[in-house]
């Protein structure tokens, strides 16, 4: 790595290469500020580093849900808002969901004006031709950006934010060639996506490594809902694609690697297999809101039970659709598979649960600004969804809040308060991790040292096994142990073989940071809610857990936002990592108001700091703060949500 650090200056720095980043960039330019867009890999090239989930082929298939062909909602706005909040099970932000409902039609109209064409299909609005790579949000917005004075930095891997006097003032990073750089900016917009590369199976392109979450956390911003993530069934062979088990007239069959049907073997005695399949037909994502959770658990458990120990790979699980017929969406999924040369009426499909997206992220306000002044977050990097989310809202939200963030960031830059470059001490602090990698780790081609690729794959395998679909105290402890091993190896024994490895090392460091946040939040929330299912605490418990978990980095002096909420909204009970040995195996279909008669065999590993906070380790603090409480709260309306199959 060179000792020379290249410096850049801009009004607003946007980090990311997907639809949220391009929307924020265009809004920044439209508001009269200079924009710089930093992208991993090549800007707008699908399926590679930095492309963003919007450019991913799967992303083209979804686009924006619940918005009609003329840009208006199929359902009345108040009904859509109610559905979003009910789907979020009290964890979504009412005000941010309201903004989405109000402004999504205008965002769609803006996309149409830019040249994007839509085709109304069922309750979703899909691109007319998913295979047409020019009819893509990123492709169209990229062409417009190239006609502006926006500076685009490609192969630019941001590694740390610059913070000075309690304000975000820029970022540092390293190129694919191993050259460090600094960007000074009055405002920074993180459109860095989620953390799909933390798991063995997922849909996100390379480079989706939780960079925004980790950088924001280390810089002092708050995050929330990290325990909630969207997961769902997808094929792994002969081609990858989401499996949509909607409205089957006859139950499909799930077969193990020996050709034996196994679903019934994993169902509780009081759970009917037809009911499980019927409830699964109403939504794609994994959720413990109904009995369908047992189907997803069965698929994963059967794969782990028969796995190849030598290869440390889950056993294949197959879906047989040969006898099943659809009453709804007869062509979408079969048509998608037919394009891949697969006949779903004849061929067995190898399936497994994949990570799709994060429902949590960086806490933002109405303009997508984080709790760290000068730092904004949009797209999957931001937290505004809840325990579950309606499908298709993520991409619509990226356009709504991307535009808001760009407009607000440009105004901040024009005000001039943060336009002067950060001082040398702040820049040096941000560059420290890169310099440590240069000085502490020698370039090595030794075959006995683990490579970054191998270390990453081992972490992915462990996180998929211990965090996807279901968790309990034992699996969370195993996940934590795997994270410890990864971190220790990364810091002391990893092999740096090429200049690109400096960027890959930074990504793996970020994955470790985010994995710790997910495990900490999932350990602390001793209930099941939406996408967060704990088999040792299988019921939802509103009396105890109708609160968000807000994560932040420990500091000597809590921020003003911490102090203002601590007296009223925080409830500290410590982090209970013990197992509930009670025998409740039912699905979570309502609120647990009864008494837990199981035996708590665990201990409180959190430390009460005296400020309504629980310190999980030397850095991580968890606060129980119901973010929706300040916006009127949430009233449960079970059975009222109008989930479409895209939900």
Secondary structure, DSSP 8 states (H G I E B T S, - for coil): --S--EEEEEEEEEE-SSHHHHHHHHHHHHTT--EEEE-SSSTT-TTSTT--GGGSHHHHHH-EESB-TTSSBSS-HHHHHHHHHHHHTT-S-HHHHHHHHHHHHHHHHHHHHHT--EEEETTEEEES-TT-TTSSHHHHHHHHHTTTT-EEE-SEEEEEEEEETTEEEEEEEEETTS-EEEEEEEEEEE-----GGGSSSBS--TT-S-HHHHHHHHHT--EE-TT-EEEEEEEEESS-EE----SBSS--EEE-TTS-B-GGGGS-TT--HHHHHHHHTT-SB--TTSTTHHHHHHHHHHHHHT-BTTTTB---EEEE-TT--BSS-TTHHHHHHHHTT--TTTS-EEEEEEEEEES-EEE--TTSB-SSBTEEE-GGGEE---SS--TTHHHHHHHHHHHHHHHHHHHHHHHTTT-S---HHHHHHHHHHHHHHHHHS-B---TTSEEHHHHHHHHHHHHHHHHSS-B-HHHHHHHHHHHHHHHHHHHHTEEB-STTHHHHHHHHHHHHHHHHHHHHHHHH--S-BTTB-BTTB-SB-HHHH-S-EEEEE--SS--HHHHHHHHHH------B---B-----S---SB--S---S-B---B--EE-SSS-EE-SSSEEEEE--GGGGGT-----TT-----TT-
